[in-house]
């Protein structure tokens, strides 16, 4: 392994972010009900294989490469996506509890650090899961749709992060001075 390559810059991170982005987009669009006849349940095969198995493998590979932030994120999220896909949740309370616990994992990943785009993905995903958990407990379709849109946003950020790494697009906004007339001295 080349120790000069910063963590999070390799193909494993790109593959993991693409897998997460695709899964979040499918899951989010299913919850928004914006596509006629498409529900969150329709995303279960994507969640099982792309969000679950592929993301978990990307996490294990990232951990082996020494990338603790992405390795932890991908393996934990992969295990949770796989569990969500294969679990038959019958009651709203069961779904709400699972989503709440899933949200706590996303919150931990948000607070743990990593790059800004990764924290953005996890932060948006945390909000999505919290809204979806409350929606499940309250059986509120409006909150579920709002949670779906936050998941779509998280998926779009994950997709952008992966594509930006491949296409060498910018991944950070340039820093500006604090206000008018403020200059940097060096």
URPETA-V387441 format. One record per residue. N is the residue number from 0. RES is the residue in three letters. PHI is phi in degrees with one decimal (999 if undefined). Layout:
n	res	phi
N	RES	PHI
N	RES	PHI
This chain:
n	res	phi
0	UNK	999
1	UNK	-82.6
2	UNK	-75.3
3	UNK	-80.8
4	UNK	-85.1
5	UNK	-66.1
6	UNK	-60.2
7	UNK	87.6
8	UNK	-105.8
9	UNK	-90.3
10	UNK	-64.7
11	UNK	-63.2
12	UNK	-65.6
13	UNK	-61.9
14	UNK	-62.8
15	UNK	-63.3
16	UNK	-69.2
17	UNK	-64.5
18	UNK	-61.2
19	UNK	-66.0
20	UNK	-61.5
21	UNK	-61.4
22	UNK	-64.8
23	UNK	-64.8
24	UNK	-62.8
25	UNK	-64.3
26	UNK	-63.5
27	UNK	-65.4
28	UNK	-61.7
29	UNK	-64.0
30	UNK	-80.0
31	UNK	-76.1
32	UNK	62.3
33	UNK	-77.3
34	UNK	-99.0
35	UNK	-59.7
36	UNK	82.1
37	UNK	-107.1
38	UNK	-122.1
39	UNK	-61.1
40	UNK	-63.1
41	UNK	-67.8
42	UNK	-87.2
43	UNK	-65.9
44	UNK	-70.9
45	UNK	-64.4
46	UNK	-63.4
47	UNK	-71.0
48	UNK	-94.7
49	UNK	-84.0
50	UNK	-73.8
51	UNK	-93.7
52	UNK	-65.1
53	UNK	-64.9
54	UNK	-67.5
55	UNK	-63.9
56	UNK	-63.2
57	UNK	-60.3
58	UNK	-65.1
59	UNK	-64.7
60	UNK	-64.9
61	UNK	-62.2
62	UNK	-61.8
63	UNK	-63.8
64	UNK	-79.8
65	UNK	91.3
66	UNK	-94.4
67	UNK	-66.8
68	UNK	-65.1
69	UNK	-70.6
70	UNK	-60.2
71	UNK	-64.9
72	UNK	-59.3
73	UNK	-65.9
74	UNK	-69.2
75	UNK	-66.1
76	UNK	-65.1
77	UNK	-61.7
78	UNK	-64.4
79	UNK	-68.2
80	UNK	-62.6
81	UNK	-61.1
82	UNK	-61.7
83	UNK	-59.9
84	UNK	-68.6
85	UNK	-97.3
86	UNK	-90.7
87	UNK	-96.2
88	UNK	-90.5
89	UNK	-90.5
90	UNK	-97.1
91	UNK	-61.2
92	UNK	-66.4
93	UNK	-63.8
94	UNK	-63.3
95	UNK	-61.4
96	UNK	-64.7
97	UNK	-60.5
98	UNK	-65.0
99	UNK	-64.6
100	UNK	-66.2
101	UNK	-61.8
102	UNK	-63.2
103	UNK	-64.0
104	UNK	-64.7
105	UNK	-64.5
106	UNK	-63.8
107	UNK	-59.4
108	UNK	-66.8
109	UNK	-64.8
110	UNK	-78.1
111	UNK	-71.8
112	UNK	112.8
113	UNK	98.1
114	UNK	-79.2
115	UNK	-63.2
116	UNK	-65.8
117	UNK	-62.6
118	UNK	-64.9
119	UNK	-63.9
120	UNK	-59.8
121	UNK	-66.9
122	UNK	-65.3
123	UNK	-63.8
124	UNK	-66.3
125	UNK	-59.3
126	UNK	-61.6
127	UNK	-58.2
128	UNK	-67.2
129	UNK	-63.9
130	UNK	-62.2
131	UNK	-68.2
132	UNK	-65.5
133	UNK	-62.0
134	UNK	-61.3
135	UNK	-67.3
136	UNK	-62.9
137	UNK	-90.5
138	UNK	52.0
139	UNK	-116.0
140	UNK	-66.9
141	UNK	-63.5
142	UNK	-67.0
143	UNK	-63.8
144	UNK	-65.7
145	UNK	-62.1
146	UNK	-61.3
147	UNK	-61.6
148	UNK	-67.6
149	UNK	-66.5
150	UNK	-66.0
151	UNK	-61.0
152	UNK	-61.7
153	UNK	-62.4
154	UNK	-64.2
155	UNK	-66.1
156	UNK	-67.4
157	UNK	-63.0
158	UNK	-62.3
159	UNK	-60.8
160	UNK	-58.8
161	UNK	-68.6
162	UNK	-65.4
163	UNK	-62.1
164	UNK	-65.5
165	UNK	-72.1
166	UNK	-93.8
167	UNK	60.0
168	UNK	-84.7
169	UNK	-68.6
170	UNK	-118.0
171	UNK	-143.9
172	UNK	-79.9
173	UNK	-66.1
174	UNK	-81.3
175	UNK	-117.7
176	UNK	-65.3
177	UNK	-64.4
178	UNK	-167.4
179	UNK	-62.8
180	UNK	84.0
181	UNK	-87.0
182	UNK	-124.7
183	UNK	-88.0
184	UNK	-114.9
185	UNK	-138.7
